[in-house]
Amino acid sequence: MDEQVAKMIVDRLDRQESKIDQMASAITSLARVEERMANGATRMDALARSVEGIESRLHELEKMRWKVAGALVLAGVVSGSASALALQYLPHLIAYAGATA
């Protein structure tokens, strides 16, 4: 009977050792997952900062675009006014040039 008790104790200890090994493996896996998550969070923070910088530059470019568009419209208006003025006085200029020639 002592042998049976000893065998039961040994079997029970083997099962416990096996379970402890499984738990150690699971804890190691969890630690790896946690490390990957921490690295992922760090990368996400860096990407967020990068996107914020790009958004800021884009906003500045959009403001510049509207300034350029306004300048082009103003140049067109001034040019159109000068052209209209020139066309209005062109016959007089031609007549004056012909009279002085």
ABEGO torsion letter per residue (X at the ends): XAAAAAAAAAAAAAAAAAAAAAAAAAAAAAAAAAAAAAAAAAAAAAAAAAAAAAAAAAAAAAAAAAAAAAAAAAAAAAAAAAAAAAAAAAAAAAAAAAAAX
